[in-house]
């Protein structure tokens, strides 16, 4: 993730390629933002976030069926920071927390570093395994579940409507709060079920950001929460970052208001659809199969060999893989790996993978 420009190719990269992003639009929006509020750029921002951005985000959420007033929105330094604000507000060291497995390695590490007890729930093609979740709820009484409903990382799976309803029923029965991480919202159809829409932000806190579509380095994220929690969440935000950068938040608001981000996202989705078709074809020709239907940015690929060993073998050929062990709460061997469809559409990667697999 943090390689300098021109580093090793990353078939498991977590973001869009730099060449797919739109630097001129960002530069123009930032110049306009500073010109509109030059004095504001020199002061601390609003504790909850730039008001114009909170307003436009409320409108954007309505497109997903999520009814949130601007006063229910708190901005953050990326979606990871939003998740951290929530867990620091609602949990204390030693508390249990439910998470999807497979899931995001950084999230597991963040929760464990906060002293929380991570309880993995196996993630299926249409949502979490509710039987396992019910047993964990009965035994450990966790108060929080963190999940990705749409374009789950790393599988690309999406929560079904039936699973969403059953999950919300479990949450009601066990007094469980759900954090819905919708980081990949801009790459997914708006009509896909969101827990926050079905629940009306009663037991859900919605988290998203713009790193996956706009620019990873802008670090603009946000959360939408029940009104009763907002002041506590703002207090936690103030203790972690004081406020968030107003100029970039205002620049983002301008991009959203003028439809620039929407048009950019439409172009990216078109390119990603074409890249995915090519990557899937090459993967299957190389003898791999997909453990979940290929969707969104990521594919969850069955290679037939230990992908940690495969990753070590391919480093020598100049490739950085994302082996399946990275996506489990506790380390264990895996024959799966995550691929980024945008960075695996060239046949030379798959030829290198076949050669490395033969050497194992």
C-alpha angles and dihedrals in degrees: 000000000000101000117131118252112290095028127141118312112265114207089178095047114154097216141047117276113269091241090062093060127087111237096170092057091050093047092049093047092050092050090051092047093054091045091051094050110016093155092049090055088063097052137059112278128239112291094236094041141271104325096220090053093048089053095050092044090056088055091047092051090053087064087064091048092256112137108207128153116223087250089063093059126090120183124221144184092271130317092287089061090048090054090049092051090054097047093044090051100046105030140050132204110290095028118128120240129189119228137175118259121235091038146133115319094211091054092053090049093047093052093047091048087056089057095251124145108240115216111191120214114197111245117222132190094276101029144302122335097260095197091059090045093052091052092049091048092052094046104038105021096217116189098207139050121187115201144159108226100181126046093353117215117266103003102045090225122148129216113253121227092243092052091046092055093048091047092053090049090054090048091052093048094049101035091245125166116214125211109203112201107201097175093143096049094121092058095050135071111267092229096067112113117270119193090218090059094048093044098041092229092293101120095007134081113198120215129185143146145183104245093102095053109020113031128316091219096057089072098201116156137146147191132217115207144169107287092241090064100044100090092050091049091050090051090054091047090052091052092052105039106355092224136346126252107282098197095058091043091051090046089053091049089055091050090051096044094051095045092243094127092046092053091045090051091050090054091048093050091052091051091045092052090054093045091049092053091052094045093049091050092050093045093053092046088054091056097258127128134199119251089203132024109280109255138148122353101327138059124199102216129196108214101174092233137077102280094206089060089043091051092052091049093050095049086073088057091050100259127126111207131191103227120204094247088073090065099055125088091230123032117263135146117269137185090207129090136182119242130190108226091212093058101038102055095102118089093222091074092053091047089053090049092052091050092049092047091053090054094056 
